[in-house]
Amino acid sequence: MQAAGFTRMQVALSVMKTAIPLVLLTMAIGEFVAPSGRADGA
C-alpha cells in the first residue's frame, strides 16, 4: 500500500479501524452471549 502513496500511519489506521471493532465485538460475545449458552446455566 505504501507503493500506492499511503503512509505507514495511514495503513496502520485503516487496519485499526477494522481490528478494534472486531476485538470489541469478540469481547462482548465472550462476556454476554457465550455464558448464556452454557449447559449448566451458571
PDB file with one MODEL, atoms N, CA, C and O in Angstrom:
MODEL        1
ATOM      1  N   MET A   1       0.825  -1.197   0.000  1.00  0.00           N
ATOM      2  CA  MET A   1       0.000   0.000   0.000  1.00  0.00           C
ATOM      3  C   MET A   1       0.867   1.257   0.000  1.00  0.00           C
ATOM      4  O   MET A   1       0.439   2.314  -0.464  1.00  0.00           O
ATOM      5  N   GLN A   2       2.077   1.136   0.519  1.00  0.00           N
ATOM      6  CA  GLN A   2       2.957   2.300   0.501  1.00  0.00           C
ATOM      7  C   GLN A   2       3.306   2.681  -0.934  1.00  0.00           C
ATOM      8  O   GLN A   2       3.498   3.860  -1.235  1.00  0.00           O
ATOM      9  N   ALA A   3       3.389   1.706  -1.805  1.00  0.00           N
ATOM     10  CA  ALA A   3       3.677   1.996  -3.208  1.00  0.00           C
ATOM     11  C   ALA A   3       2.541   2.793  -3.845  1.00  0.00           C
ATOM     12  O   ALA A   3       2.751   3.492  -4.836  1.00  0.00           O
ATOM     13  N   ALA A   4       1.352   2.691  -3.286  1.00  0.00           N
ATOM     14  CA  ALA A   4       0.202   3.428  -3.801  1.00  0.00           C
ATOM     15  C   ALA A   4       0.125   4.841  -3.234  1.00  0.00           C
ATOM     16  O   ALA A   4      -0.775   5.603  -3.587  1.00  0.00           O
ATOM     17  N   GLY A   5       1.066   5.198  -2.352  1.00  0.00           N
ATOM     18  CA  GLY A   5       1.112   6.551  -1.839  1.00  0.00           C
ATOM     19  C   GLY A   5       0.593   6.727  -0.427  1.00  0.00           C
ATOM     20  O   GLY A   5       0.484   7.857   0.050  1.00  0.00           O
ATOM     21  N   PHE A   6       0.269   5.634   0.254  1.00  0.00           N
ATOM     22  CA  PHE A   6      -0.189   5.726   1.637  1.00  0.00           C
ATOM     23  C   PHE A   6       1.004   5.714   2.577  1.00  0.00           C
ATOM     24  O   PHE A   6       1.970   4.983   2.354  1.00  0.00           O
ATOM     25  N   THR A   7       0.938   6.519   3.623  1.00  0.00           N
ATOM     26  CA  THR A   7       1.997   6.491   4.629  1.00  0.00           C
ATOM     27  C   THR A   7       1.779   5.296   5.553  1.00  0.00           C
ATOM     28  O   THR A   7       0.709   4.687   5.564  1.00  0.00           O
ATOM     29  N   ARG A   8       2.810   4.975   6.322  1.00  0.00           N
ATOM     30  CA  ARG A   8       2.671   3.868   7.267  1.00  0.00           C
ATOM     31  C   ARG A   8       1.569   4.154   8.278  1.00  0.00           C
ATOM     32  O   ARG A   8       0.850   3.241   8.685  1.00  0.00           O
ATOM     33  N   MET A   9       1.430   5.405   8.684  1.00  0.00           N
ATOM     34  CA  MET A   9       0.387   5.769   9.644  1.00  0.00           C
ATOM     35  C   MET A   9      -0.999   5.563   9.045  1.00  0.00           C
ATOM     36  O   MET A   9      -1.899   5.080   9.732  1.00  0.00           O
ATOM     37  N   GLN A  10      -1.185   5.917   7.788  1.00  0.00           N
ATOM     38  CA  GLN A  10      -2.478   5.723   7.137  1.00  0.00           C
ATOM     39  C   GLN A  10      -2.820   4.241   7.011  1.00  0.00           C
ATOM     40  O   GLN A  10      -3.974   3.848   7.183  1.00  0.00           O
ATOM     41  N   VAL A  11      -1.819   3.427   6.713  1.00  0.00           N
ATOM     42  CA  VAL A  11      -2.035   1.986   6.626  1.00  0.00           C
ATOM     43  C   VAL A  11      -2.414   1.445   7.998  1.00  0.00           C
ATOM     44  O   VAL A  11      -3.357   0.663   8.119  1.00  0.00           O
ATOM     45  N   ALA A  12      -1.685   1.856   9.031  1.00  0.00           N
ATOM     46  CA  ALA A  12      -1.958   1.380  10.388  1.00  0.00           C
ATOM     47  C   ALA A  12      -3.354   1.801  10.840  1.00  0.00           C
ATOM     48  O   ALA A  12      -4.071   1.000  11.440  1.00  0.00           O
ATOM     49  N   LEU A  13      -3.747   3.025  10.568  1.00  0.00           N
ATOM     50  CA  LEU A  13      -5.070   3.495  10.975  1.00  0.00           C
ATOM     51  C   LEU A  13      -6.186   2.738  10.260  1.00  0.00           C
ATOM     52  O   LEU A  13      -7.212   2.426  10.864  1.00  0.00           O
ATOM     53  N   SER A  14      -5.992   2.448   8.997  1.00  0.00           N
ATOM     54  CA  SER A  14      -7.028   1.709   8.278  1.00  0.00           C
ATOM     55  C   SER A  14      -7.169   0.290   8.821  1.00  0.00           C
ATOM     56  O   SER A  14      -8.275  -0.250   8.853  1.00  0.00           O
ATOM     57  N   VAL A  15      -6.073  -0.313   9.244  1.00  0.00           N
ATOM     58  CA  VAL A  15      -6.145  -1.644   9.851  1.00  0.00           C
ATOM     59  C   VAL A  15      -6.834  -1.562  11.205  1.00  0.00           C
ATOM     60  O   VAL A  15      -7.669  -2.406  11.528  1.00  0.00           O
ATOM     61  N   MET A  16      -6.493  -0.553  11.999  1.00  0.00           N
ATOM     62  CA  MET A  16      -7.078  -0.406  13.332  1.00  0.00           C
ATOM     63  C   MET A  16      -8.575  -0.121  13.271  1.00  0.00           C
ATOM     64  O   MET A  16      -9.320  -0.553  14.151  1.00  0.00           O
ATOM     65  N   LYS A  17      -9.021   0.592  12.259  1.00  0.00           N
ATOM     66  CA  LYS A  17     -10.449   0.896  12.129  1.00  0.00           C
ATOM     67  C   LYS A  17     -11.267  -0.376  11.963  1.00  0.00           C
ATOM     68  O   LYS A  17     -12.447  -0.407  12.315  1.00  0.00           O
ATOM     69  N   THR A  18     -10.656  -1.413  11.437  1.00  0.00           N
ATOM     70  CA  THR A  18     -11.331  -2.697  11.311  1.00  0.00           C
ATOM     71  C   THR A  18     -11.079  -3.575  12.526  1.00  0.00           C
ATOM     72  O   THR A  18     -11.994  -4.240  13.012  1.00  0.00           O
ATOM     73  N   ALA A  19      -9.854  -3.581  13.018  1.00  0.00           N
ATOM     74  CA  ALA A  19      -9.468  -4.510  14.087  1.00  0.00           C
ATOM     75  C   ALA A  19     -10.131  -4.179  15.422  1.00  0.00           C
ATOM     76  O   ALA A  19     -10.595  -5.086  16.113  1.00  0.00           O
ATOM     77  N   ILE A  20     -10.186  -2.915  15.796  1.00  0.00           N
ATOM     78  CA  ILE A  20     -10.713  -2.547  17.116  1.00  0.00           C
ATOM     79  C   ILE A  20     -12.188  -2.926  17.268  1.00  0.00           C
ATOM     80  O   ILE A  20     -12.543  -3.524  18.284  1.00  0.00           O
ATOM     81  N   PRO A  21     -13.062  -2.610  16.313  1.00  0.00           N
ATOM     82  CA  PRO A  21     -14.456  -3.058  16.470  1.00  0.00           C
ATOM     83  C   PRO A  21     -14.598  -4.582  16.536  1.00  0.00           C
ATOM     84  O   PRO A  21     -15.454  -5.091  17.260  1.00  0.00           O
ATOM     85  N   LEU A  22     -13.768  -5.309  15.788  1.00  0.00           N
ATOM     86  CA  LEU A  22     -13.838  -6.767  15.849  1.00  0.00           C
ATOM     87  C   LEU A  22     -13.411  -7.291  17.210  1.00  0.00           C
ATOM     88  O   LEU A  22     -14.002  -8.240  17.724  1.00  0.00           O
ATOM     89  N   VAL A  23     -12.392  -6.680  17.796  1.00  0.00           N
ATOM     90  CA  VAL A  23     -11.951  -7.082  19.134  1.00  0.00           C
ATOM     91  C   VAL A  23     -13.053  -6.797  20.150  1.00  0.00           C
ATOM     92  O   VAL A  23     -13.341  -7.637  21.002  1.00  0.00           O
ATOM     93  N   LEU A  24     -13.669  -5.624  20.066  1.00  0.00           N
ATOM     94  CA  LEU A  24     -14.741  -5.276  20.998  1.00  0.00           C
ATOM     95  C   LEU A  24     -15.943  -6.205  20.842  1.00  0.00           C
ATOM     96  O   LEU A  24     -16.551  -6.607  21.834  1.00  0.00           O
ATOM     97  N   LEU A  25     -16.282  -6.544  19.613  1.00  0.00           N
ATOM     98  CA  LEU A  25     -17.390  -7.465  19.373  1.00  0.00           C
ATOM     99  C   LEU A  25     -17.088  -8.844  19.955  1.00  0.00           C
ATOM    100  O   LEU A  25     -17.955  -9.471  20.563  1.00  0.00           O
ATOM    101  N   THR A  26     -15.865  -9.309  19.767  1.00  0.00           N
ATOM    102  CA  THR A  26     -15.469 -10.606  20.313  1.00  0.00           C
ATOM    103  C   THR A  26     -15.527 -10.603  21.831  1.00  0.00           C
ATOM    104  O   THR A  26     -15.976 -11.574  22.440  1.00  0.00           O
ATOM    105  N   MET A  27     -15.075  -9.519  22.445  1.00  0.00           N
ATOM    106  CA  MET A  27     -15.127  -9.413  23.903  1.00  0.00           C
ATOM    107  C   MET A  27     -16.573  -9.402  24.391  1.00  0.00           C
ATOM    108  O   MET A  27     -16.892 -10.050  25.388  1.00  0.00           O
ATOM    109  N   ALA A  28     -17.447  -8.678  23.704  1.00  0.00           N
ATOM    110  CA  ALA A  28     -18.850  -8.604  24.111  1.00  0.00           C
ATOM    111  C   ALA A  28     -19.519  -9.968  24.004  1.00  0.00           C
ATOM    112  O   ALA A  28     -20.286 -10.355  24.885  1.00  0.00           O
ATOM    113  N   ILE A  29     -19.234 -10.690  22.939  1.00  0.00           N
ATOM    114  CA  ILE A  29     -19.807 -12.031  22.791  1.00  0.00           C
ATOM    115  C   ILE A  29     -19.310 -12.934  23.912  1.00  0.00           C
ATOM    116  O   ILE A  29     -20.086 -13.705  24.477  1.00  0.00           O
ATOM    117  N   GLY A  30     -18.037 -12.848  24.234  1.00  0.00           N
ATOM    118  CA  GLY A  30     -17.482 -13.666  25.302  1.00  0.00           C
ATOM    119  C   GLY A  30     -18.053 -13.335  26.665  1.00  0.00           C
ATOM    120  O   GLY A  30     -18.191 -14.218  27.512  1.00  0.00           O
ATOM    121  N   GLU A  31     -18.384 -12.080  26.887  1.00  0.00           N
ATOM    122  CA  GLU A  31     -18.894 -11.655  28.190  1.00  0.00           C
ATOM    123  C   GLU A  31     -20.390 -11.885  28.357  1.00  0.00           C
ATOM    124  O   GLU A  31     -20.839 -12.270  29.436  1.00  0.00           O
ATOM    125  N   PHE A  32     -21.162 -11.654  27.307  1.00  0.00           N
ATOM    126  CA  PHE A  32     -22.614 -11.628  27.449  1.00  0.00           C
ATOM    127  C   PHE A  32     -23.340 -12.765  26.738  1.00  0.00           C
ATOM    128  O   PHE A  32     -24.298 -13.310  27.284  1.00  0.00           O
ATOM    129  N   VAL A  33     -22.918 -13.126  25.561  1.00  0.00           N
ATOM    130  CA  VAL A  33     -23.649 -14.115  24.775  1.00  0.00           C
ATOM    131  C   VAL A  33     -23.235 -15.534  25.143  1.00  0.00           C
ATOM    132  O   VAL A  33     -24.091 -16.385  25.384  1.00  0.00           O
ATOM    133  N   ALA A  34     -21.944 -15.793  25.190  1.00  0.00           N
ATOM    134  CA  ALA A  34     -21.458 -17.152  25.435  1.00  0.00           C
ATOM    135  C   ALA A  34     -21.877 -17.714  26.796  1.00  0.00           C
ATOM    136  O   ALA A  34     -22.246 -18.887  26.853  1.00  0.00           O
ATOM    137  N   PRO A  35     -21.843 -16.956  27.894  1.00  0.00           N
ATOM    138  CA  PRO A  35     -22.238 -17.546  29.178  1.00  0.00           C
ATOM    139  C   PRO A  35     -23.681 -18.049  29.202  1.00  0.00           C
ATOM    140  O   PRO A  35     -23.979 -19.032  29.880  1.00  0.00           O
ATOM    141  N   SER A  36     -24.565 -17.397  28.480  1.00  0.00           N
ATOM    142  CA  SER A  36     -25.962 -17.840  28.478  1.00  0.00           C
ATOM    143  C   SER A  36     -26.141 -19.137  27.699  1.00  0.00           C
ATOM    144  O   SER A  36     -27.183 -19.782  27.807  1.00  0.00           O
ATOM    145  N   GLY A  37     -25.157 -19.520  26.929  1.00  0.00           N
ATOM    146  CA  GLY A  37     -25.239 -20.753  26.168  1.00  0.00           C
ATOM    147  C   GLY A  37     -24.645 -21.954  26.873  1.00  0.00           C
ATOM    148  O   GLY A  37     -24.621 -23.050  26.313  1.00  0.00           O
ATOM    149  N   ARG A  38     -24.167 -21.769  28.082  1.00  0.00           N
ATOM    150  CA  ARG A  38     -23.572 -22.881  28.828  1.00  0.00           C
ATOM    151  C   ARG A  38     -24.641 -23.878  29.248  1.00  0.00           C
ATOM    152  O   ARG A  38     -25.772 -23.498  29.551  1.00  0.00           O
ATOM    153  N   ALA A  39     -24.280 -25.146  29.263  1.00  0.00           N
ATOM    154  CA  ALA A  39     -25.235 -26.210  29.575  1.00  0.00           C
ATOM    155  C   ALA A  39     -25.662 -26.196  31.040  1.00  0.00           C
ATOM    156  O   ALA A  39     -26.802 -26.541  31.350  1.00  0.00           O
ATOM    157  N   ASP A  40     -24.757 -25.798  31.954  1.00  0.00           N
ATOM    158  CA  ASP A  40     -25.098 -25.830  33.378  1.00  0.00           C
ATOM    159  C   ASP A  40     -25.841 -24.578  33.837  1.00  0.00           C
ATOM    160  O   ASP A  40     -26.299 -24.513  34.978  1.00  0.00           O
ATOM    161  N   GLY A  41     -25.963 -23.592  32.966  1.00  0.00           N
ATOM    162  CA  GLY A  41     -26.719 -22.390  33.290  1.00  0.00           C
ATOM    163  C   GLY A  41     -26.043 -21.462  34.270  1.00  0.00           C
ATOM    164  O   GLY A  41     -26.677 -20.533  34.772  1.00  0.00           O
ATOM    165  N   ALA A  42     -24.784 -21.683  34.555  1.00  0.00           N
ATOM    166  CA  ALA A  42     -24.075 -20.849  35.532  1.00  0.00           C
ATOM    167  C   ALA A  42     -23.664 -19.524  34.957  1.00  0.00           C
ATOM    168  O   ALA A  42     -23.059 -18.710  35.654  1.00  0.00           O
TER     169      ALA A  42
ENDMDL
END
